[in-house]
Amino acid sequence: IPDSVTTIGWDAFAKCDKIRDVYCYSEKVVQADGAFGGIDLSLVTLHVPANEIVHYKNANPWCKFGTIVPLQ
């Protein structure tokens, strides 16, 4: 997800149950309520800018990801 994205629409990734990694380059938490419907996010790793990990861990739906790590 490029840094230019501020919102992800409802069901944008719905039923994409094979996703195991999501790379989000945004320095601000992206609004994504309802974007990951039907996915067990506990099985997915979220990669975000290191200085934003705490913010993503405290925001929905990002806090539901199984692991949140800094971008490499």
C-alpha positions as CSV (number, residue, x, y, z in Angstrom):
1,I,0.0,0.0,0.0
2,P,1.8,3.2,-1.1
3,D,2.3,6.2,1.1
4,S,-0.2,8.2,-1.0
5,V,-3.1,6.0,0.1
6,T,-5.2,7.5,2.9
7,T,-8.3,5.3,2.8
8,I,-8.9,1.7,1.6
9,G,-12.5,1.0,0.6
10,W,-14.9,-1.4,2.1
11,D,-14.2,-5.1,1.1
12,A,-11.2,-4.0,-1.0
13,F,-9.4,-7.2,0.1
14,A,-12.5,-9.2,1.0
15,K,-12.0,-13.0,0.8
16,C,-8.4,-12.6,-0.2
17,D,-7.7,-15.4,2.3
18,K,-4.3,-16.3,0.9
19,I,-2.7,-13.0,1.9
20,R,0.1,-13.6,4.4
21,D,1.9,-10.2,4.2
22,V,0.7,-6.6,3.8
23,Y,3.2,-3.9,3.2
24,C,1.9,-0.4,4.1
25,Y,4.3,2.5,3.4
26,S,2.1,5.2,4.9
27,E,3.6,7.4,7.6
28,K,0.0,8.0,8.8
29,V,-2.4,5.2,9.8
30,V,-4.6,4.4,6.8
31,Q,-8.4,4.3,7.3
32,A,-9.4,0.7,6.3
33,D,-12.5,-0.2,8.3
34,G,-14.1,-3.2,6.5
35,A,-11.3,-3.5,4.0
36,F,-10.3,-7.0,5.0
37,G,-13.6,-8.8,5.4
38,G,-13.5,-12.6,5.6
39,I,-9.7,-12.7,6.2
40,D,-8.2,-14.2,9.4
41,L,-5.9,-11.3,10.1
42,S,-4.2,-13.2,12.9
43,L,-2.4,-15.1,10.2
44,V,-1.2,-12.0,8.4
45,T,2.0,-10.0,9.0
46,L,1.7,-6.2,8.6
47,H,4.9,-4.3,7.6
48,V,4.8,-0.6,8.3
49,P,7.3,2.3,8.9
50,A,9.1,1.6,12.2
51,N,8.1,5.0,13.7
52,E,4.4,4.1,13.1
53,I,4.2,0.6,14.6
54,V,2.6,1.8,17.8
55,H,-0.1,3.8,15.9
56,Y,-1.0,0.8,13.7
57,K,-1.1,-1.5,16.8
58,N,-3.7,0.8,18.3
59,A,-5.9,1.3,15.2
60,N,-8.6,-0.9,13.6
61,P,-8.3,-3.1,11.6
62,W,-4.5,-3.0,11.9
63,C,-4.5,-4.1,15.5
64,K,-6.0,-7.4,14.4
65,F,-3.0,-8.5,12.4
66,G,-1.1,-11.4,13.9
67,T,2.3,-9.6,13.7
68,I,3.2,-6.0,13.0
69,V,6.9,-5.4,12.0
70,P,9.0,-2.6,10.7
71,L,9.5,-2.3,7.0
72,Q,12.9,-3.5,5.9
